[in-house]
Each structure stands twice: as structure tokens, then as C-alpha cells.
């Protein structure tokens, strides 16, 4: 019995409410004194609980010539009532969460000082959702220009294509220099396969189709992105480390450093090749 009381308390019943509920479940039509005796609690406490149960629709109050009787309703009906209440409270809580964070979002980083903007450095280690989401966050928040230097080993995500296309649609410019690895893979029919020059040309032609300026490098380049010449996103991979999570991203919010990296990008751009020239 104590286990049932514990379970009812976990559902939101008080200890006395749990005892009265169990007394009603076991009995049939019962008077308050009978319930008090069965539940082993004071009669004065029982009256308030019974009144509450009647209001909630857990039991019926039956008037007789001599005394009020109480009879619990079908437990399945009570379950439906409690389940509906829980669903409504959950929906209300979720709505409150969304409304609150909708109001909080405009305040995000609004008091960041110019000094912090100039010298902020963020390091994100290992493979995690935060690394990927941070990159997309920087793409979405860019206004004018994104410069990309990418060492491609496989073509995976359409999400970056969509985000880039939306940026270009807003009037932004994306210029990219790609270095292809010797074992470049592409996903075909849900399988990773080596790709031909024809496959590669299709991939990069698709990039150009939504407005990206694409060039290909035959020399090694770093993995980095420059956003509006204000922020640099640098990806570092330690290939000598055979363990997992051997990647790290360093984000520099420094205009001078971003301009320096943009100059390096310009030199790599000049030394790289257009698609037709690369694949001829």
C-alpha cells in the first residue's frame, strides 16, 4: 500500500489525498467517517479532500436521508482526466518557453563591448553539434561577403548549399577556393564512392548555379572562412592523432586579423583555377 501512496504522490497527490483516494478505490459508497477510518486520518481533513475530489470529478457526492455518501468514478475516466490535464500543462509550459525565449533572443549579445568584439577568440574542440551550428550561425549572420578556403575530402551536406543560396539571395557574395583530396568521395544512392572528374564538375557547377564564385587549387590551403572581413573561422585537424575528436575550430573576432586572412585568400584565389581550366 505504501508503494501505491508513493506512486500517487509522484503524480501530484498529497499523502492524505493518496490515502483517501485508496480508501475510495477499495470501497463502494462510503461516508466521510468510514473513509476517515479506512484512510486512518482525521475526519476534518477528509471533508476538505472529498470536496476537492468532487470538484475535480474524481468521485460523486450522493445525498441520502441521513448522511452524504461518496463513490469514486471509473478509474479509467480519472486517468483520462489526469492525462488531459498533463497534456494541457505540458503545452502551456512549452508555449511559455517559446514565448520567453522569443523575447530573450533580441537581447543576445546586445551589450558586448567593442573591445570584446575586437579581441574575442573562441576555441571549440572535438566533433560536436556546436562546431557545426557555429559555422551556420556565422553564415546566417553575415551581411556582405563570405570568403571560403576548403580542403574537400567528401561532399556531404545540402544544408550549407541552402544557407549559402539564401545568403546570396540577400545580395551577399561568396567566393570559394577548394582543394580536392586524392581520395575525394561523393555520396551516390546512399553509398560513398570515388568520383570521376565528371562528378566533380557537376558538384562545383551546382555551387556556381546559385551564385557562388568557385575556383580550385592544386596546392595545399587551410580550412578557413572569413565573414564580412570581421570574423575568421579556422578549422585545424591533427591527422597524426588517430584518436577520435582530433579536430578543433578557432574563431577570431578581429578585423585586422580578418583583413590579413583576406589578403592571403586573395593570393590563393589568383593562383587557383576556374572549373574549365582545372578540368581541361
Wavefront OBJ file of the C-alpha trace (Angstrom):
o trace
v 0.000 0.000 0.000
v 2.844 2.357 0.801
v 4.147 1.858 -2.752
v 0.790 2.957 -4.209
v 0.807 6.018 -1.958
v 4.313 6.837 -3.201
v 3.166 6.495 -6.841
v 0.131 8.718 -6.287
v 2.336 11.343 -4.603
v 4.617 11.282 -7.654
v 1.531 12.179 -9.725
v 0.848 15.259 -7.618
v -1.407 13.919 -4.855
v -0.608 14.807 -1.240
v -0.135 11.961 1.236
v -3.620 12.471 2.738
v -5.189 12.717 -0.729
v -3.459 9.458 -1.671
v -4.859 7.692 1.399
v -8.402 8.969 0.766
v -8.157 8.000 -2.905
v -7.113 4.442 -1.994
v -9.922 4.179 0.557
v -12.458 5.206 -2.097
v -10.969 2.830 -4.693
v -11.277 -0.153 -2.340
v -14.735 0.736 -1.084
v -18.069 1.446 -2.769
v -20.414 4.102 -1.405
v -18.778 5.403 1.758
v -19.500 8.107 4.275
v -16.848 10.551 5.434
v -16.456 8.782 8.814
v -15.962 5.447 7.009
v -13.380 6.958 4.714
v -11.634 8.571 7.685
v -11.439 5.219 9.439
v -10.188 3.366 6.334
v -7.601 6.037 5.466
v -6.571 6.456 9.121
v -6.678 10.248 9.011
v -8.780 12.831 10.850
v -12.348 13.360 9.694
v -11.841 17.142 9.422
v -9.054 16.566 6.898
v -11.200 14.094 4.961
v -14.018 16.614 4.327
v -11.747 19.098 2.532
v -10.210 16.348 0.385
v -13.612 14.911 -0.550
v -14.852 18.370 -1.536
v -11.780 18.751 -3.773
v -12.280 15.299 -5.328
v -15.925 16.095 -6.124
v -14.907 19.381 -7.811
v -12.241 17.575 -9.865
v -14.702 14.881 -10.921
v -12.892 12.045 -9.138
v -15.910 10.981 -7.087
v -19.659 11.540 -6.822
v -21.362 13.014 -3.770
v -24.646 11.200 -3.061
v -27.252 12.693 -0.722
v -29.206 10.215 1.426
v -31.795 10.821 4.138
v -29.240 10.574 6.883
v -25.720 11.218 5.539
v -23.669 12.224 2.487
v -22.098 9.273 0.704
v -19.108 9.316 -1.640
v -18.445 6.973 -4.543
v -15.375 7.035 -6.756
v -15.936 7.079 -10.518
v -14.397 4.634 -13.007
v -10.563 4.803 -12.671
v -10.249 4.884 -16.493
v -12.266 8.109 -16.532
v -9.999 9.601 -13.857
v -6.957 8.536 -15.902
v -8.351 10.349 -18.953
v -8.921 13.495 -16.874
v -5.389 13.447 -15.443
v -3.830 12.666 -18.834
v -5.683 15.559 -20.477
v -4.616 17.874 -17.651
v -0.966 16.791 -18.023
v -1.062 17.382 -21.793
v -2.544 20.852 -21.355
v 0.049 21.759 -18.723
v 2.842 20.485 -20.988
v 1.535 22.513 -23.939
v 1.230 25.564 -21.701
v 4.798 25.082 -20.437
v 6.199 24.689 -23.973
v 4.314 27.785 -25.125
v 5.688 29.714 -22.155
v 9.228 28.535 -23.013
v 8.894 29.617 -26.645
v 7.355 32.983 -25.743
v 10.067 33.676 -23.156
v 12.972 32.828 -25.467
v 11.349 34.756 -28.303
v 11.594 37.818 -26.046
v 15.129 36.904 -24.923
v 16.609 36.355 -28.398
v 16.736 40.055 -29.380
v 18.852 40.676 -26.244
v 21.520 38.154 -27.287
v 24.973 39.791 -27.061
v 23.487 43.306 -27.270
v 25.826 44.569 -24.550
v 29.018 43.082 -25.991
v 31.610 45.845 -25.882
v 33.653 46.975 -28.852
v 36.759 45.759 -27.024
v 35.296 42.266 -26.717
v 34.309 42.313 -30.378
v 37.863 43.235 -31.373
v 39.730 40.620 -29.361
v 37.278 37.772 -28.837
v 38.699 34.307 -29.550
v 36.625 31.141 -29.265
v 38.000 27.590 -29.322
v 35.717 24.613 -29.987
v 37.294 21.154 -29.738
v 36.202 17.732 -30.942
v 33.304 16.745 -33.154
v 30.106 18.177 -31.767
v 26.934 19.887 -32.867
v 28.164 23.228 -31.501
v 31.032 23.357 -34.036
v 28.718 22.811 -36.988
v 25.984 25.104 -35.703
v 28.501 27.898 -35.025
v 29.595 27.824 -38.670
v 25.996 28.072 -39.909
v 25.310 30.804 -37.360
v 28.177 32.874 -38.790
v 26.917 32.290 -42.337
v 23.380 33.339 -41.444
v 24.538 36.480 -39.632
v 26.862 37.644 -42.439
v 25.694 40.644 -44.449
v 28.055 41.278 -47.381
v 30.786 38.752 -48.116
v 31.969 35.261 -47.236
v 35.401 34.034 -48.356
v 35.957 30.275 -48.111
v 39.095 28.143 -48.371
v 38.112 24.491 -48.111
v 40.081 21.258 -48.319
v 37.346 18.928 -49.548
v 37.510 15.215 -48.832
v 33.837 14.436 -49.345
v 30.640 16.131 -50.416
v 28.003 15.622 -47.733
v 25.586 18.323 -46.770
v 22.920 20.140 -48.712
v 22.369 22.374 -45.673
v 25.413 24.524 -46.387
v 24.266 24.843 -50.015
v 20.855 26.057 -48.855
v 22.331 28.501 -46.321
v 24.762 29.845 -48.934
v 21.989 30.220 -51.514
v 19.877 32.180 -49.020
v 22.849 34.470 -48.272
v 23.433 35.129 -51.978
v 19.705 35.697 -52.398
v 20.004 38.532 -49.860
v 22.674 40.167 -52.033
v 25.724 38.594 -50.396
v 28.882 37.480 -52.220
v 30.543 34.086 -51.706
v 33.976 33.383 -53.178
v 35.461 29.940 -52.596
v 38.770 28.216 -53.245
v 38.621 24.417 -52.953
v 41.476 21.953 -52.627
v 40.499 18.411 -53.640
v 41.996 15.467 -51.792
v 43.225 12.495 -53.805
v 40.562 10.228 -52.307
v 37.628 12.608 -52.691
v 34.314 10.807 -52.094
v 30.782 11.587 -53.169
v 27.526 10.057 -51.968
v 25.564 8.212 -54.661
v 22.480 6.152 -53.913
v 23.277 6.328 -50.162
v 26.801 4.932 -50.719
v 30.190 6.652 -50.623
v 32.086 6.173 -53.877
v 35.176 7.531 -55.580
v 34.165 10.200 -58.035
v 35.227 10.997 -61.556
v 36.124 14.404 -62.941
v 32.619 14.478 -64.388
v 31.146 14.016 -60.893
v 33.375 16.764 -59.509
v 32.397 19.124 -62.288
v 28.706 18.522 -61.510
v 29.253 19.312 -57.811
v 31.052 22.594 -58.423
v 28.782 23.590 -61.296
v 25.891 23.208 -58.854
v 27.701 25.566 -56.451
v 28.079 28.121 -59.225
v 24.428 27.741 -60.236
v 23.202 29.508 -57.082
v 25.765 32.305 -57.399
v 28.925 31.111 -55.649
v 32.223 32.110 -57.313
v 34.291 28.909 -57.404
v 37.973 28.258 -58.064
v 40.058 25.119 -57.491
v 43.554 24.938 -56.052
v 46.293 22.446 -56.906
v 48.307 23.456 -53.833
v 47.533 22.990 -50.159
v 45.285 25.541 -48.487
v 43.996 25.880 -44.926
v 40.389 25.259 -43.953
v 39.060 28.698 -43.118
v 36.176 31.073 -43.671
v 36.180 34.870 -43.478
v 32.860 36.538 -42.713
v 32.416 40.202 -43.712
v 36.183 40.658 -43.167
v 35.471 40.787 -39.441
v 35.437 37.169 -38.262
v 37.709 34.244 -39.176
v 36.655 30.625 -38.678
v 39.734 28.362 -38.803
v 39.468 24.563 -38.779
v 42.501 22.566 -37.611
v 42.854 18.776 -37.983
v 45.677 16.789 -36.396
v 45.993 13.826 -38.769
v 48.876 12.393 -36.752
v 46.388 11.763 -33.947
v 44.491 8.575 -34.743
v 42.059 9.127 -31.877
v 38.579 10.476 -32.467
v 37.776 14.137 -31.978
v 41.117 15.342 -33.322
v 39.579 18.489 -34.806
v 39.272 21.980 -33.402
v 37.819 25.245 -34.635
v 39.247 28.619 -33.673
v 37.084 31.696 -34.198
v 38.763 35.121 -34.277
v 36.565 38.210 -33.967
v 39.284 40.640 -35.012
v 39.009 42.923 -38.063
v 42.771 43.372 -38.534
v 43.355 39.620 -38.484
v 40.390 39.078 -40.810
v 41.815 41.588 -43.304
v 45.191 39.806 -43.204
v 43.483 36.461 -43.883
v 41.503 38.086 -46.705
v 44.802 39.148 -48.330
v 46.037 35.551 -48.054
v 42.772 34.405 -49.613
v 43.306 36.855 -52.479
v 46.703 35.345 -53.264
v 45.272 31.817 -53.191
v 42.438 32.988 -55.473
v 44.914 34.358 -58.023
v 46.894 31.097 -58.077
v 43.820 28.864 -58.378
v 41.899 27.756 -61.481
v 38.409 28.112 -62.884
v 36.406 24.930 -63.468
v 37.004 24.671 -67.214
v 40.710 25.375 -66.828
v 41.092 22.861 -63.976
v 39.265 20.004 -65.713
v 40.532 20.536 -69.274
l 1 2 3 4 5 6 7 8 9 10 11 12 13 14 15 16 17 18 19 20 21 22 23 24 25 26 27 28 29 30 31 32 33 34 35 36 37 38 39 40 41 42 43 44 45 46 47 48 49 50 51 52 53 54 55 56 57 58 59 60 61 62 63 64 65 66 67 68 69 70 71 72 73 74 75 76 77 78 79 80 81 82 83 84 85 86 87 88 89 90 91 92 93 94 95 96 97 98 99 100 101 102 103 104 105 106 107 108 109 110 111 112 113 114 115 116 117 118 119 120 121 122 123 124 125 126 127 128 129 130 131 132 133 134 135 136 137 138 139 140 141 142 143 144 145 146 147 148 149 150 151 152 153 154 155 156 157 158 159 160 161 162 163 164 165 166 167 168 169 170 171 172 173 174 175 176 177 178 179 180 181 182 183 184 185 186 187 188 189 190 191 192 193 194 195 196 197 198 199 200 201 202 203 204 205 206 207 208 209 210 211 212 213 214 215 216 217 218 219 220 221 222 223 224 225 226 227 228 229 230 231 232 233 234 235 236 237 238 239 240 241 242 243 244 245 246 247 248 249 250 251 252 253 254 255 256 257 258 259 260 261 262 263 264 265 266 267 268 269 270 271 272 273 274 275 276 277 278 279 280
